[in-house]
Amino acid sequence: MKKAPNYFLSIFKMKCPRCRRGPMFKDANPYKKLKLSHIFDMPETCPTCNQKYDLETGFWYGTGYVSYALAVAVSVTTFIASLVLFGVNFNDNSIFWWLTANCILLVLIQPWLMRLSRVIYLYFFVKYDADYEHHKPKEFDHHQ
C-alpha cells in the first residue's frame, strides 16, 4: 500500500481528496488570468483516480461559507499580528491603517482563497482512499 500524502500539504497543494495526488485545477496558478472562468477551471474528474469533483448541481454554493471563514481567519490573524507588532488600538488612526491593509490583502489573495475554499469543501465530502485503484470513486448519496 502506498504511503498517504500529508493531509494539510495536499489541501494547500490543492490535490484531490480521494488520492491526494491529482490536481484539482487545470492551471496551478490562480493569478495567471484574473477571470472567474480561469480561477475555477477544474477538470470534471481527477486525472489520477477519476473522482468526480462536482458531486451534484449547485454543490459549490457551500464554498461561500468556507471562503467567509477563511477571510475571517485571515482578518483575525492580521489584526492580532498588527496589535502585537505595531500596537494597533482604537485611540488613534492605527485601526484604520490595519483595516485598509487587511482589505487590500483580502482582495489580493481572493483568487487563492476561492480555490482553497473549494478544496476544503470537497475534503468534507470525499475521504482519502489509500486503495483508490481498486475502489469506485465516491458519488453523492441523495439519501443522506
N, C-alpha and C positions, 0 to 999 in steps of 0.2 A: 504494500500500500504506500502511496506517495505521502510525503510529509506535507501537512496542511500549511499553506502560506499564512502568514500572520494576518489576523483579523483586521486590526486597525490599519496596517500598512496596505492591505487590499482595498479598504474603503478609500484611503487617501490617494491611492494609485488609480482609483475608480475601475476596479475589476469586478467581474461577475460574482455575485454572492454564492452561486452554486459551486463553481470550480475555483474561484479566486484567481483565475489565470487569464481569461478572455477579457478584452477591453469592453467597457460599456458604451464608449463613444467612438465614432468613426475617426475623429481627429482628437488627439490628446490635448491640444491647445485650445481652450475655450476663447482665447483672445485673438485667434487668427483672423476671424471675421466677426465683427460685433453685430451679428444678426441672430435673432432667436432661432431661425431655421438652422444655423450653424451650431449655436450653443447646445441645442437639444438634438443634434443629428446623431441618432443611435441606430445600430443595426437592429433588425427585428428580433434576432436571436443571437446568443453568444456564439462567436465563431469557434470556440473551443468545446463547449459542452451542449450547445444547441438549446439552452434555456431561453424561453421567450421572455423578453423584458417588459413589454406592455401586457400585463396579465388580463386586463379587461378594459372595455371602453370607459374612459374617464378615470382610469387608475391613477394617473399622475396628479389629480387635483389635491390629493392629500399631501403632496410635497410642499404646498404653501405653508402648512403648519410647521414642517421641518425647517423650511427656509426661515420662517419667522423666529423659531427657537435658536437657530444658528446666528441670526442677526442680533438677537438679544444677548446671546453668549459673547459675541464679539464686542458688543457695546459695553457690557459689564466688565469684560476684561480690559478694554482700553480705558474705561473710567477708573478702575482700580489702579492700573498702571500709571495713569496721569495723576491720580491722587498721591500715590507713593513717590513718583519721580519728580513731579512738578508742583505738588501742593495745591491741586485744584480745589477751590472752595466756592461757596455761594456769596461771599462778601465782596468779591471783585469780579472782573470780567473773565477770569480764567475758565469758568464753567462754559462760557460761550466759545472760547478757543477750543476746548475739548469737544464740544458739540459740533462745531464746524469741521474739525479734523476727523471726528468719528463719521459724520455724514459723507465726507469725501472718501474715506476709507471704505465705507459700505458700498458706495457707488462703484468704486474701482474693483472691489472683489466680488461684486454681484454675479458676473458670469460664472465664476468658480463656485460661489455659494449655491447657485441654481443647480449646477451639475451635482455638487456634493449632496444636496438635499434629495435628488433623485436616487443617488447611490444608497444613501442611508435608508430612505423609504423602502427601496426594493429589498434591502437586507432584513427589514422587519418581516417580510413575507416569504422570502426564499432562503432556506438554510443551506449551509455548506454540506456537500456530499462528497466524501473522500473517494467513493467508488462511482463517480458520475458516469464513467464509461459504460457501466452495466445497469444503470437505472434510468428510467424515463425522467425527463425534466418535469419540474413542478408545474401544474396547471392550476388556475384559480378554481377553488371549490365554491360554488354559489350557494351551498347549503350550510355554510359555517355561521 
